[in-house]
Amino acid sequence: MTRRRQVLLRLDPAVHDALMRWANDEFRSLNAQVEMLLRQALAEAGRMPKRVSPLPKRGRPRAGDELSG
């Protein structure tokens, strides 16, 4: 797996609060929400890199999706 880069992001407190509420509504972390929004913006602008790794799957696997050992 590709190593993920860390970025310091300074936000207006009201923007941060709005993003946090949105992330909570969708059961995501703030970091995952920001990355999802950035990926959407890149895709819509036609600037998504061809070799970008997919977003990590969220949450626990469903009972039917688990590998039987």
C-alpha positions as CSV (number, residue, x, y, z in Angstrom):
1,M,0.0,0.0,0.0
2,T,1.2,3.5,-0.8
3,R,2.3,5.6,2.1
4,R,-0.2,8.4,2.9
5,R,1.0,12.0,3.2
6,Q,0.2,14.3,6.0
7,V,-1.0,17.8,5.4
8,L,-1.5,20.7,7.8
9,L,-4.7,22.5,6.8
10,R,-5.7,25.8,8.3
11,L,-9.5,26.4,8.2
12,D,-11.9,29.1,9.3
13,P,-13.6,27.7,12.5
14,A,-17.0,27.9,10.9
15,V,-15.9,25.9,7.9
16,H,-14.3,23.3,10.2
17,D,-17.5,23.0,12.2
18,A,-19.6,22.6,9.0
19,L,-17.2,19.9,7.7
20,M,-17.3,18.1,11.0
21,R,-21.1,18.1,11.1
22,W,-21.2,16.8,7.5
23,A,-18.6,14.1,8.3
24,N,-20.6,13.0,11.4
25,D,-23.8,12.9,9.3
26,E,-22.1,10.5,6.9
27,F,-20.3,8.5,9.7
28,R,-16.9,9.6,8.4
29,S,-13.9,11.1,10.1
30,L,-13.2,14.7,9.2
31,N,-10.0,13.5,7.4
32,A,-12.0,11.0,5.3
33,Q,-14.6,13.6,4.5
34,V,-12.0,16.2,3.3
35,E,-10.3,13.5,1.2
36,M,-13.6,12.4,-0.3
37,L,-14.5,16.0,-1.2
38,L,-11.1,16.7,-2.7
39,R,-11.3,13.6,-4.8
40,Q,-14.7,14.6,-6.0
41,A,-13.5,18.0,-7.0
42,L,-10.5,16.5,-8.8
43,A,-12.7,14.1,-10.7
44,E,-15.2,16.8,-11.7
45,A,-12.4,19.1,-12.9
46,G,-10.9,16.3,-14.9
47,R,-7.7,16.4,-12.8
48,M,-7.8,13.1,-11.0
49,P,-4.5,11.3,-11.5
50,K,-4.7,8.0,-13.4
51,R,-2.8,6.0,-10.8
52,V,-4.5,7.1,-7.6
53,S,-5.1,4.4,-5.0
54,P,-8.8,3.9,-4.0
55,L,-10.2,5.2,-0.8
56,P,-9.8,2.7,2.1
57,K,-13.0,0.9,2.9
58,R,-14.9,2.2,5.8
59,G,-16.1,0.4,8.9
60,R,-16.1,-3.3,9.7
61,P,-16.8,-5.9,7.0
62,R,-20.3,-7.3,6.8
63,A,-20.8,-10.8,8.1
64,G,-21.3,-12.2,4.6
65,D,-18.2,-10.5,3.3
66,E,-15.8,-12.1,5.7
67,L,-13.5,-14.8,4.5
68,S,-14.3,-18.2,5.9
69,G,-11.1,-19.7,7.3
